[in-house]
Amino acid sequence: MPETEARIAALADRTLLLLDDDNALRTRLGRALEGRGFEVVTAASVAEAREALRASVPAFAVLDMRLEDGNGLKVVEAIRERRDDARIVMLTGYGAIATAVAAVKAGAVDYLQKPADADDVVKALLMTGEAPEPPDNPMSADRVRWEHIQRVYELCDHNVSETARRLGMHRRTLQRILAKRAPR
């Protein structure tokens, strides 16, 4: 993706705040964004993000919508108060039209559903008004379903009964799904 890398290299301010309470995602996405030329500061909570914003306000931000200690929209507002040219992308594992509208109204430039690819995040951050292109190889519906089940399973601390209750499925059905490999 040479065109995108050239755009990043041309930026004077490459600072980026990455806020996500999922440690694995935060680490993986942070490394990927650093590899694409951004100077990444990570935070695992709204409180950590506010602390990072006291030091400096970044030119870019990738923020999770739902966090254990609050909502990523509060961080969008905090960034917008101090820097209205910041480019902010919201991430969520719970995609809904209402939350997408709220994110854009608060000042986000785009709204992506987890798990988001680093290339998609960079495209959204650097988008200049044109409509985004559809992904070259989107995830299959089975893969999206499997990712969602895995996320809820993680949030329930690997408790099969609680996960099945929250997903509205039979416990035994969930056990069979969890025993299989991830679809492509």
Order of alpha helices (4+ residues) and beta strands (2+ residues): alpha-beta-alpha-beta-alpha-beta-beta-beta-alpha-beta-alpha-beta-alpha-alpha-alpha-alpha
